[in-house]
């Protein structure tokens, strides 16, 4: 049996306390194998985005464990979590979260800036990431001057800059028209197939979910159903 890249057991997440507490996740168990594409599907408020945020170490669970390559992440300090997240994960969200007044290159190289990489390395790797997405000619443009599809390509370039093990994509085509969205999907699945990057997609789009190796369905904070088996 392949050792999971990410493994969670008994995952709970509650917001608030006492009588007003809301339990977003209620004891989730899940394994993610390196190199697979996984869709987390559910309606708004189902807990799917909460689950992704916990998997991506963007938040800590109320109870339960999250293991990354055999390491219990609850034992990591906040600084260690930040470094692990910056090194191992890339993020593509429905909202682009770009600095509108900064150049495309500066937006793409932000994770390297946070990591303290020298300017020359940032520029070299940033241009390579932009070239991979076919937008190296936009490097000096302001992010605000780009189309929606171009902005999402910038976001994917930024996600790739640290050569991540996992890309987490939360409704990555939600703000795009169908043609542009299909192109972005192709880019993400191509990265999964060609580079072996594990892809975790949060979506309510059944067609997008069907393209993944496996789908899990989240409802009221629990996994109701999983389709297709994890490769052994």
CORSULDA-V746197 format. One record per residue. N is the residue number from 1. RES is the residue in one letter. SS is DSSP state (helix for helix, strand for strand, loop for the rest). D_LAST is the distance of its C-alpha to the last C-alpha in Angstrom with 1 decimal. Layout:
# CORSULDA-V746197
N | RES | SS | D_LAST
N | RES | SS | D_LAST
This chain:
# CORSULDA-V746197
1 | X | loop | 4.9
2 | X | loop | 5.5
3 | X | loop | 8.9
4 | X | loop | 9.9
5 | X | loop | 12.8
6 | X | strand | 14.7
7 | X | strand | 14.7
8 | X | strand | 17.6
9 | X | strand | 19.0
10 | X | strand | 22.3
11 | X | strand | 23.3
12 | X | strand | 26.9
13 | X | strand | 29.2
14 | X | strand | 32.9
15 | X | strand | 35.7
16 | X | loop | 39.3
17 | X | loop | 40.5
18 | X | helix | 42.4
19 | X | helix | 43.3
20 | X | helix | 42.3
21 | X | loop | 38.8
22 | X | strand | 36.1
23 | X | strand | 32.5
24 | X | strand | 30.3
25 | X | strand | 27.0
26 | X | strand | 26.9
27 | X | strand | 24.0
28 | X | strand | 20.8
29 | X | strand | 17.4
30 | X | strand | 14.7
31 | X | strand | 11.6
32 | X | strand | 11.4
33 | X | loop | 8.9
34 | X | loop | 11.2
35 | X | loop | 12.2
36 | X | loop | 11.4
37 | X | strand | 14.5
38 | X | strand | 15.1
39 | X | strand | 18.4
40 | X | strand | 20.1
41 | X | strand | 22.7
42 | X | loop | 25.9
43 | X | loop | 29.6
44 | X | loop | 31.9
45 | X | loop | 32.0
46 | X | loop | 28.8
47 | X | loop | 27.4
48 | X | helix | 24.9
49 | X | helix | 26.7
50 | X | helix | 27.2
51 | X | helix | 23.5
52 | X | helix | 23.0
53 | X | helix | 25.9
54 | X | helix | 24.5
55 | X | helix | 21.0
56 | X | loop | 23.1
57 | X | loop | 25.3
58 | X | loop | 28.3
59 | X | loop | 29.3
60 | X | loop | 28.8
61 | X | loop | 27.7
62 | X | loop | 30.4
63 | X | strand | 28.0
64 | X | strand | 24.4
65 | X | strand | 22.2
66 | X | strand | 20.5
67 | X | strand | 18.5
68 | X | strand | 18.0
69 | X | loop | 16.2
70 | X | loop | 17.2
71 | X | strand | 20.7
72 | X | strand | 22.3
73 | X | helix | 24.1
74 | X | helix | 26.8
75 | X | helix | 28.2
76 | X | loop | 28.8
77 | X | loop | 32.3
78 | X | helix | 33.0
79 | X | helix | 33.7
80 | X | helix | 30.4
81 | X | helix | 28.6
82 | X | helix | 30.6
83 | X | helix | 29.8
84 | X | helix | 26.1
85 | X | helix | 26.1
86 | X | helix | 28.4
87 | X | helix | 26.4
88 | X | helix | 22.8
89 | X | strand | 23.3
90 | X | strand | 25.2
91 | X | strand | 26.7
92 | X | strand | 27.9
93 | X | strand | 29.9
94 | X | loop | 32.1
95 | X | loop | 35.1
96 | X | loop | 35.4
97 | X | loop | 36.7
98 | X | loop | 38.6
99 | X | loop | 42.0
100 | X | loop | 44.2
101 | X | loop | 46.9
102 | X | loop | 44.8
103 | X | strand | 43.9
104 | X | helix | 40.6
105 | X | helix | 40.0
106 | X | helix | 40.8
107 | X | helix | 38.4
108 | X | helix | 35.5
109 | X | loop | 36.2
110 | X | helix | 36.6
111 | X | helix | 33.4
112 | X | helix | 34.8
113 | X | helix | 38.1
114 | X | helix | 36.7
115 | X | helix | 35.0
116 | X | loop | 38.4
117 | X | loop | 37.7
118 | X | loop | 40.9
119 | X | helix | 42.3
120 | X | helix | 42.0
121 | X | helix | 38.3
122 | X | helix | 37.9
123 | X | helix | 39.9
124 | X | helix | 38.0
125 | X | helix | 34.5
126 | X | helix | 35.8
127 | X | helix | 37.3
128 | X | helix | 34.2
129 | X | helix | 32.1
130 | X | helix | 34.8
131 | X | helix | 35.0
132 | X | helix | 31.3
133 | X | loop | 32.1
134 | X | loop | 35.4
135 | X | loop | 37.7
136 | X | helix | 39.1
137 | X | helix | 42.5
138 | X | helix | 42.3
139 | X | loop | 41.9
140 | X | loop | 45.4
141 | X | loop | 45.6
142 | X | strand | 45.7
143 | X | helix | 42.5
144 | X | helix | 44.9
145 | X | helix | 46.1
146 | X | loop | 42.7
147 | X | loop | 41.5
148 | X | helix | 38.7
149 | X | helix | 36.3
150 | X | helix | 37.5
151 | X | helix | 37.1
152 | X | helix | 33.4
153 | X | helix | 32.9
154 | X | helix | 34.6
155 | X | helix | 32.3
156 | X | helix | 29.2
157 | X | helix | 31.0
158 | X | helix | 31.5
159 | X | helix | 27.8
160 | X | helix | 27.1
161 | X | loop | 29.9
162 | X | loop | 28.1
163 | X | loop | 25.1
164 | X | loop | 22.7
165 | X | loop | 19.0
166 | X | strand | 19.0
167 | X | strand | 21.4
168 | X | strand | 22.3
169 | X | strand | 24.4
170 | X | strand | 26.5
171 | X | loop | 28.1
172 | X | loop | 28.4
173 | X | loop | 30.5
174 | X | loop | 32.5
175 | X | loop | 35.7
176 | X | loop | 35.6
177 | X | loop | 37.0
178 | X | helix | 34.7
179 | X | helix | 35.3
180 | X | helix | 34.7
181 | X | helix | 31.7
182 | X | helix | 30.1
183 | X | helix | 30.7
184 | X | helix | 29.1
185 | X | helix | 26.0
186 | X | helix | 25.8
187 | X | helix | 26.2
188 | X | helix | 23.4
189 | X | helix | 20.9
190 | X | helix | 22.2
191 | X | helix | 21.6
192 | X | helix | 18.0
193 | X | helix | 17.6
194 | X | helix | 20.1
195 | X | helix | 19.7
196 | X | loop | 16.1
197 | X | loop | 17.6
198 | X | strand | 15.5
199 | X | strand | 17.6
200 | X | strand | 18.3
201 | X | strand | 21.1
202 | X | strand | 23.4
203 | X | strand | 25.3
204 | X | loop | 27.2
205 | X | loop | 27.0
206 | X | helix | 25.0
207 | X | helix | 25.3
208 | X | helix | 23.8
209 | X | helix | 20.9
210 | X | helix | 20.3
211 | X | loop | 19.6
212 | X | loop | 16.6
213 | X | loop | 13.0
214 | X | strand | 13.2
215 | X | strand | 16.4
216 | X | strand | 17.5
217 | X | strand | 21.1
218 | X | strand | 23.3
219 | X | strand | 26.6
220 | X | loop | 29.1
221 | X | loop | 26.9
222 | X | strand | 24.0
223 | X | strand | 20.8
224 | X | strand | 21.9
225 | X | strand | 19.1
226 | X | strand | 15.7
227 | X | strand | 15.0
228 | X | loop | 11.9
229 | X | loop | 8.5
230 | X | loop | 6.3
231 | X | loop | 3.8
232 | X | loop | 0.0
